[in-house]
Amino acid sequence: MPDRKTVQDWIDCYVRAWSTADRRDIEALFTSGAEYHEWPYETDWIGREEIVEGWQSRDDWQKNGWTFESEILMITGDTAAVRGRGVYTAFGAFDNLWTLTFASDGRVEVFRMWNNAAED
């Protein structure tokens, strides 16, 4: 069962991987059979390899600069809920809600994100 430190460490590694788009950084986050779902964009990547390829296809998003802030909302059993806010120089701000279902090794088995343009 993940605790707050496990979840925060995972988030920190997620931000690093999103910044680098390095295969090893991305692979370290997810189990081999992980699922990655993102709404409303209908992103459904199944398996770590598909997740790596998907992330790397979005590498240009980070090149113009971005920031990310997050807050752990709750942890119940093997699942954590996280509120996030990404601000991209090229695209604007996006508010996120994540649910992260962890495997026993600290990697995520199921990642779900609801992602919406922020209203400022």
C-alpha positions in Angstrom: 0.0 0.0 0.0 1.5 3.4 -1.0 2.0 6.1 1.6 2.3 9.9 1.0 6.0 9.6 0.5 5.7 6.8 -2.1 3.1 8.8 -4.0 5.1 12.1 -3.8 8.2 10.3 -5.0 6.3 8.8 -7.9 5.0 12.3 -8.8 8.5 13.7 -8.7 9.7 10.9 -11.0 6.8 11.5 -13.3 7.7 15.2 -13.6 11.3 14.3 -14.3 10.2 11.7 -17.0 7.8 14.2 -18.6 10.7 16.7 -18.7 13.3 14.3 -20.2 11.2 11.9 -22.3 14.0 9.4 -21.5 12.8 5.8 -22.0 14.4 4.7 -18.7 12.7 7.5 -16.7 9.3 6.6 -18.2 9.7 2.9 -17.8 10.6 3.3 -14.1 7.1 4.6 -13.5 4.9 1.9 -14.9 4.5 -1.9 -14.7 5.0 -3.8 -17.9 1.3 -4.3 -18.4 0.3 -0.8 -17.2 -2.7 1.1 -18.5 -2.6 4.9 -19.2 -5.9 6.6 -19.8 -6.5 10.3 -20.4 -9.8 12.1 -20.9 -11.2 14.0 -22.7 -8.5 13.1 -25.3 -9.4 9.4 -25.5 -5.8 8.4 -24.9 -5.6 4.7 -24.0 -2.1 3.3 -24.0 -1.8 -0.3 -22.9 1.5 -1.7 -21.8 4.7 0.1 -20.8 6.1 0.2 -24.4 3.0 1.9 -25.7 3.2 4.4 -22.8 6.8 5.2 -23.6 6.0 5.7 -27.3 3.1 7.9 -26.4 5.0 10.1 -24.1 7.9 10.4 -26.5 5.5 11.5 -29.2 4.6 14.5 -27.0 8.2 15.5 -26.3 7.7 18.8 -28.2 5.1 19.9 -25.7 7.9 20.5 -23.1 10.5 22.1 -25.3 9.0 25.6 -25.0 8.8 25.4 -21.2 6.3 24.2 -18.7 5.7 23.9 -14.9 3.7 21.5 -12.8 2.2 21.7 -9.3 0.4 18.9 -7.6 -1.5 18.0 -4.4 -2.1 14.5 -3.1 -5.8 14.5 -2.3 -6.2 11.0 -0.7 -4.8 7.5 -0.6 -7.2 4.6 -0.3 -5.7 1.1 -0.4 -3.5 0.8 -3.5 -4.9 4.0 -5.2 -4.1 7.6 -4.8 -5.9 10.7 -6.1 -3.8 13.7 -7.2 -4.8 17.2 -8.3 -2.3 18.7 -10.8 -1.9 21.8 -12.8 0.4 22.0 -15.8 1.2 25.3 -17.4 2.7 25.1 -20.9 4.3 28.2 -22.5 2.9 27.1 -25.9 -0.6 25.7 -24.8 -1.7 27.5 -21.6 -2.8 26.0 -18.3 -4.4 22.6 -17.7 -6.0 21.3 -14.5 -5.7 17.6 -13.9 -7.2 14.9 -11.7 -5.3 11.7 -11.5 -6.0 8.3 -10.0 -2.9 6.1 -9.6 -3.2 2.5 -8.8 0.1 1.1 -7.5 1.6 -2.3 -7.8 3.5 -3.7 -4.8 6.9 -2.6 -6.4 5.9 1.1 -6.3 5.2 1.4 -10.0 1.8 2.3 -11.3 -0.5 -0.3 -12.9 -3.3 2.0 -13.9 -3.0 5.7 -14.5 -6.2 7.7 -15.2 -6.2 11.4 -15.9 -9.0 13.9 -16.5 -7.3 16.8 -18.2 -9.1 20.2 -18.9 -8.0 23.6 -20.0 -7.9 25.8 -17.0 -10.1 28.8 -16.7 -8.2 31.8 -15.3 
